[in-house]
Amino acid sequence: MAIWSKGGDDTAGVVHEFTVGDDWSYDRVLAPYDILGSIAQARMLAKVGLVTAEDGRQLAAGLRELHREYLAGAWTVEATDEDVHSKVEALLTQRIGEPAKKLHTGRSRNDQVLTDLRLWEKDALANMAEEVLACAAALLAQARAHEFHPLPGYTHMQRGMPSSVGMFFAAHAQGLLDDLVLLESAFRFIDACPLGSGASYGVGLPLDREFAARQLGFARWGGVALADANSRGKAESAVLDAIGAAVADLNRFAADIVFFASQEAGFFSIGKGFTTGSSIMPQKRNPDLFELIRARSARFAGLRSGLAGITHALVSGYSRDLQDTKALVIDGVRLARGIVVVATAATPTLAPVRERILAALTPDIYATDEAYRLMREQGIPFRDAYRSVGCSLDRLENPDHDAVVRSRTHAGSTGNLGLAQLADRLDREGAAWIARRKVFEDAWAGLLG
């Protein structure tokens, strides 16, 4: 029987199947966080006198046992369960009886799932930040190893100017470090506890929302109850938007590698174990994982669009439409983590193929350099030098490629990439995310005894 049933009013089977759908499978992700929220709820109810101290103790003890058992695989949320909230309440009632019926005092499933999601989202963002940092570190290691190795620089998919392997990898490393700014912003937004906002309008009981927030390791309690309710979907969008920046950067990195490792360019080789073969062509070594990064980035974009569509034109307060935001954010995080993890694993196997790179560094790629030489050595205005070089490209000769890379010394150019500063930034970001994780993990450890 559903927890909202008053007796004899259960939904028809087809309605239950449609409204629950596959939501139960996503509740398996949220189950440990749901129990954490319930322990904080029990402690808060006992603190303000809405349940006795003994009831509060029994509730917390029973919930801790359920948490341990869930992690051990002793129970899970099944398709026959309405949701994780119903499951936990039913199991708790079996264990401790009457006190379990008091746990939902002053709480709606609306603020309960809001809290579950934000607890999970904090954990997910911290995990994602750590994985993005690991990927940035792998890219930075490649930049250091090949800092001054020449490489053609492309615009419009045509060779344009000299660049370097160091710049290529460093640019992608910096892109991921920039994405951590967005991850931090999303984390700060969701680091507010919605527990106590009820079904959207608060409750007529003396709840201590600040106490509940501290118990769960949130930086603050939410605020206006209706604003907390209206954040459903917006919070999930913030998470996917932040993670989506890293997905987009790795999508571009993957597209670069597909081209650079192609037979037409041949600038990089991909290590054994990170390519696949053909069922008909024995010679093939295909960059499938990088192609799938592109495809899964597109799938990720679809999930973000789905979130925007669900919340479009919704009135204030809870609507059942919002149930489906859960699957989109959980699937989005899964997709993104898979992309980051495989990119991190593949990056160290990439190796520049020097002879192919040097063959592509044809004299015309130094046309701009020649215009600058005329400007500096002969005092010719740049626009005149530009026209002169453009009319005599056949006279250009190749310089020392490695020397050119080192000679470009302005900040951010091939001879002055600032790799030490990127490494320092990597370390600072890593320490900051460790500190963020410690705050909520210490709070959760306290709840679990």
C-alpha positions in Angstrom: 0.0 0.0 0.0 1.3 3.5 -0.9 2.3 5.7 2.0 -0.3 8.3 1.0 -3.1 5.7 0.9 -6.0 6.3 3.3 -7.4 2.8 2.7 -9.2 1.6 -0.4 -7.9 4.3 -2.7 -4.8 2.7 -4.2 -4.2 3.4 -7.8 -5.1 1.0 -10.6 -2.2 -1.2 -11.7 -1.7 0.6 -15.0 -1.6 4.0 -13.2 1.0 2.7 -10.7 3.1 1.3 -13.5 3.0 4.6 -15.5 3.5 7.0 -12.6 6.3 4.9 -11.0 7.9 3.8 -14.3 11.6 3.2 -13.8 11.9 5.7 -11.0 12.6 2.9 -8.5 15.9 2.1 -10.3 17.1 5.7 -9.8 16.0 5.6 -6.2 18.6 2.9 -5.7 21.2 5.6 -6.3 19.5 7.9 -3.8 18.8 5.3 -1.0 21.9 5.9 1.1 21.3 9.7 0.9 17.6 9.2 1.8 18.6 7.5 5.0 21.1 10.2 5.9 18.3 12.8 5.5 16.0 10.7 7.6 18.5 10.4 10.5 18.9 14.2 10.5 15.1 14.5 10.4 14.8 12.2 13.4 17.4 14.1 15.4 15.7 17.4 14.6 12.3 16.1 15.6 13.7 15.0 18.9 15.5 18.3 19.5 12.4 20.4 19.1 10.2 17.9 21.1 8.0 16.6 18.3 9.1 13.1 19.2 10.6 11.9 22.5 14.3 11.5 22.9 13.8 7.7 23.1 11.8 7.7 19.8 14.5 9.8 18.2 17.2 7.4 19.4 15.3 4.3 18.1 14.7 6.0 14.8 18.3 7.0 14.3 19.5 3.5 15.3 17.1 1.7 13.0 18.0 4.0 10.1 21.8 3.4 10.7 21.2 -0.3 10.5 19.2 0.0 7.3 22.1 2.1 5.8 24.7 -0.5 6.7 22.5 -3.3 5.3 21.9 -1.4 2.1 25.6 -0.9 1.4 26.1 -4.6 2.1 23.5 -5.5 -0.4 21.0 -6.9 2.0 18.1 -5.0 0.5 17.3 -2.6 -2.3 14.5 -0.7 -3.9 12.4 -3.0 -6.1 10.0 -2.3 -9.0 7.1 -3.2 -6.8 8.1 -0.4 -4.4 6.5 3.0 -4.9 9.8 4.8 -4.1 12.7 4.7 -1.7 10.8 6.7 0.9 8.1 4.1 1.1 10.6 1.3 1.2 12.7 2.8 4.0 9.6 3.6 6.1 8.2 0.1 5.6 11.5 -1.6 6.6 11.9 0.7 9.6 8.3 0.0 10.7 9.1 -3.7 10.6 12.2 -3.2 12.8 11.0 -0.7 15.4 7.3 -0.5 15.1 5.3 2.6 16.3 8.2 5.1 16.4 8.7 4.6 12.6 5.3 6.1 12.0 6.5 9.4 13.5 9.5 9.9 11.2 7.5 11.7 8.5 6.2 14.3 10.9 6.7 17.8 9.4 8.1 16.4 6.1 6.7 15.8 2.6 8.1 13.5 0.0 8.7 16.7 -1.9 11.3 18.2 0.5 12.6 14.7 1.2 13.5 14.0 -2.4 14.9 17.6 -2.8 17.2 16.8 0.1 18.2 13.4 -1.2 19.0 14.8 -4.6 21.1 17.7 -3.1 23.1 15.3 -0.9 23.8 13.1 -3.9 24.6 16.0 -6.1 27.2 17.3 -3.7 28.8 13.9 -3.7 28.5 13.7 -7.4 30.1 17.1 -8.0 32.9 16.4 -5.7 33.5 13.1 -7.5 33.4 14.8 -10.9 35.8 17.5 -9.8 38.3 14.9 -8.7 38.0 13.1 -12.0 38.3 16.3 -14.0 41.4 17.1 -12.0 42.8 13.7 -12.8 42.2 14.3 -16.5 43.7 17.7 -16.4 46.8 16.2 -14.6 47.1 13.6 -17.4 46.9 16.3 -20.1 49.4 18.5 -18.2 51.8 15.6 -18.0 51.7 15.3 -21.7 52.2 19.0 -22.1 55.3 18.9 -20.0 56.7 15.8 -21.8 56.3 17.4 -25.2 56.4 21.1 -24.3 58.6 22.3 -27.2 57.6 19.7 -29.8 56.3 21.5 -33.0 52.8 20.9 -34.3 50.8 22.6 -37.0 48.1 25.0 -35.7 44.8 24.8 -37.5 42.0 27.3 -38.2 39.0 26.4 -40.5 40.5 22.9 -40.5 43.5 24.2 -42.6 47.1 24.6 -41.5 47.6 28.2 -40.4 50.5 28.8 -38.0 53.1 26.9 -36.1 52.0 25.6 -32.7 53.3 22.8 -30.4 52.3 19.6 -28.9 52.8 21.2 -25.5 50.3 24.0 -26.4 47.8 21.4 -27.6 47.8 19.4 -24.4 48.1 22.5 -22.1 45.1 24.2 -23.7 42.9 21.2 -23.0 44.3 20.9 -19.4 43.5 24.6 -18.8 40.0 24.2 -20.3 39.2 21.5 -17.7 40.7 23.7 -14.9 38.4 26.5 -16.0 35.5 24.1 -15.8 36.1 23.7 -12.1 35.0 27.2 -11.6 31.6 26.2 -12.9 31.6 23.0 -10.8 32.3 25.1 -7.7 29.5 27.5 -8.5 27.0 24.6 -8.9 28.3 23.1 -5.6 27.7 26.4 -3.8 24.2 26.7 -5.2 23.1 23.3 -4.1 24.9 23.5 -0.7 21.6 24.6 0.9 19.3 22.2 2.7 15.6 22.2 1.5 14.5 19.9 4.3 11.6 21.6 6.1 10.1 23.3 3.1 7.4 20.6 3.1 5.1 20.2 0.1 6.2 23.7 -1.1 4.8 26.0 1.7 6.4 25.0 4.9 4.6 23.2 7.8 2.7 24.3 10.9 5.3 22.9 13.3 8.3 24.4 15.0 10.9 22.8 12.9 14.6 23.7 13.3 15.8 23.9 9.7 19.2 25.3 10.6 19.9 22.3 12.9 18.9 19.8 10.2 21.1 21.6 7.6 24.1 21.4 10.0 23.5 17.7 10.7 23.7 17.0 7.0 26.8 19.1 6.3 25.1 21.8 4.3 26.5 25.3 4.4 23.1 26.8 5.1 19.4 26.0 5.2 17.4 26.7 2.1 15.3 29.8 2.8 11.8 30.6 1.6 9.9 27.3 1.4 8.4 28.0 -2.0 11.8 29.0 -3.5 13.2 25.7 -2.2 10.4 23.8 -3.9 10.8 25.8 -7.2 14.5 24.9 -7.2 13.7 21.3 -8.3 14.9 21.1 -11.8 16.9 24.3 -11.6 19.4 22.6 -9.2 19.6 19.6 -11.5 20.2 21.9 -14.5 22.9 23.7 -12.7 24.7 20.4 -12.1 24.5 19.3 -15.7 25.4 22.8 -17.0 28.6 22.7 -14.9 29.5 19.2 -15.8 28.5 19.9 -19.4 31.4 22.3 -19.7 33.9 19.5 -19.1 31.9 17.2 -21.4 32.1 19.9 -24.2 35.8 20.4 -23.7 36.5 16.6 -23.9 34.2 16.4 -26.9 36.5 18.9 -28.6 39.6 17.1 -27.4 38.2 13.8 -28.8 37.4 15.5 -32.2 41.0 16.7 -32.3 42.4 13.3 -31.6 40.2 11.6 -34.2 41.6 14.0 -36.8 45.2 14.1 -35.6 45.4 10.3 -35.3 43.9 9.7 -38.8 46.0 8.4 -41.6 45.5 11.7 -43.4 47.2 13.6 -40.6 49.0 10.9 -38.6 50.3 13.4 -36.0 49.6 11.1 -33.0 49.5 7.4 -32.3 47.0 5.9 -29.8 48.3 3.3 -27.5 47.5 -0.4 -27.8 44.4 -1.3 -25.9 42.8 2.0 -26.6 41.8 1.4 -30.2 39.5 -1.2 -31.7 39.6 -3.4 -34.8 37.4 -4.0 -37.8 35.4 -7.2 -38.3 36.3 -7.2 -42.0 39.5 -5.1 -42.5 42.5 -6.7 -40.7 44.6 -3.6 -40.8 42.3 -1.3 -39.0 43.0 0.4 -35.6 40.0 2.6 -35.0 39.7 5.5 -32.5 36.3 4.3 -31.3 36.6 5.5 -27.8 37.1 9.1 -29.0 34.3 8.8 -31.5 32.0 7.6 -28.7 33.1 10.5 -26.5 31.6 12.7 -29.3 28.4 10.6 -29.5 27.9 10.5 -25.7 28.5 14.2 -25.5 25.6 14.6 -27.9 23.5 12.3 -25.7 24.4 14.4 -22.7 23.3 17.5 -24.5 19.9 15.8 -25.0 19.5 15.2 -21.3 20.2 18.9 -20.6 17.6 19.9 -23.1 15.2 17.4 -21.5 15.6 19.1 -18.1 14.9 22.5 -19.6 11.8 21.2 -21.3 10.4 19.6 -18.2 10.6 22.8 -16.1 9.5 25.1 -18.9 6.2 26.9 -18.1 5.6 25.0 -14.8 3.7 27.0 -12.2 5.2 27.4 -8.7 4.9 24.6 -6.2 5.4 20.9 -6.9 4.1 19.2 -10.0 4.6 15.5 -10.8 6.5 16.5 -14.0 9.5 17.1 -11.7 9.8 13.4 -10.9 11.4 12.9 -14.3 14.2 15.4 -13.6 15.8 12.7 -11.3 16.5 10.3 -14.1 18.0 13.0 -16.4 20.5 14.3 -13.8 21.5 10.8 -12.7 22.0 9.6 -16.3 23.8 12.8 -17.2 26.3 12.4 -14.4 26.9 8.7 -15.4 27.5 9.7 -19.0 29.8 12.5 -18.0 31.9 10.4 -15.6 32.3 7.7 -18.2 33.6 10.3 -20.7 36.1 11.8 -18.2 37.4 8.5 -17.0 38.1 7.1 -20.4 39.7 10.3 -21.6 42.0 10.2 -18.5 43.0 6.6 -19.2 43.7 7.2 -22.9 45.6 10.5 -22.7 48.9 9.0 -21.5 49.0 6.6 -24.4 49.0 9.4 -27.0 52.4 9.9 -28.7 53.4 12.5 -31.3 54.7 11.0 -34.6 57.5 13.4 -35.4 58.1 12.6 -39.0 54.5 13.1 -39.9 54.3 16.4 -38.0 57.5 17.8 -39.6 56.2 16.8 -43.0 53.1 18.9 -42.4 55.1 22.0 -41.3 55.4 23.3 -44.9 56.9 26.7 -45.5 53.6 28.5 -46.0 52.7 27.9 -42.4 55.4 30.5 -41.5 53.9 33.2 -43.8 52.8 35.3 -40.9 56.2 34.9 -39.2 57.8 36.2 -42.5 55.5 39.2 -42.5 56.5 40.0 -38.9 60.2 39.7 -39.9 59.8 42.3 -42.7 58.0 44.6 -40.3 60.6 44.3 -37.6 63.8 44.2 -39.8 62.8 46.5 -42.6 60.2 48.7 -41.0 57.5 47.8 -43.5 54.0 48.3 -42.2 52.3 45.0 -41.3 49.6 45.4 -43.9 52.1 46.0 -46.7 54.3 43.1 -45.4 51.2 40.9 -45.4 50.5 41.7 -49.1 54.1 41.2 -50.1 54.4 37.8 -48.4 51.0 36.7 -49.7 52.1 37.4 -53.3 55.4 35.4 -53.0 54.5 32.3 -50.9 56.6 30.2 -53.2 59.8 31.9 -51.9 59.2 30.9 -48.3 61.6 28.4 -46.8 61.3 26.3 -43.6 63.1 27.5 -40.5 64.3 25.4 -37.6 60.9 24.2 -36.4 62.0 23.5 -32.8 63.7 26.9 -32.6 60.6 28.7 -33.7 58.6 27.0 -30.9 61.0 28.1 -28.3 61.4 31.6 -29.7 57.7 32.6 -29.1 58.1 33.8 -25.6 55.1 36.1 -24.8 52.8 34.7 -22.1 50.8 31.8 -23.3 52.7 31.2 -26.5 54.6 28.0 -27.4 57.8 29.1 -25.6 56.1 30.3 -22.5 53.0 28.2 -21.8 53.1 28.7 -18.0 53.0 25.0 -17.2 54.2 25.7 -13.7 51.3 28.0 -13.0 48.9 25.4 -14.4 50.4 22.8 -12.1 50.1 25.2 -9.1 46.4 25.8 -10.0 45.9 22.0 -10.3 47.2 21.6 -6.7 45.1 24.4 -5.3 41.9 23.2 -6.9 42.6 19.7 -5.6 43.1 20.9 -2.1 39.9 23.0 -2.2 37.8 20.0 -3.3 39.3 17.8 -0.7 38.3 20.4 1.9 34.7 20.6 0.5 34.3 16.9 0.6 35.6 16.6 4.2 32.9 19.0 5.4 30.0 16.9 4.3 31.7 13.5 4.8 32.5 14.4 8.4 28.8 15.4 8.9 27.6 12.1 7.4 30.0 10.1 9.5 28.5 11.8 12.6 25.0 10.8 11.5 26.0 7.2 10.9 27.8 7.0 14.3 
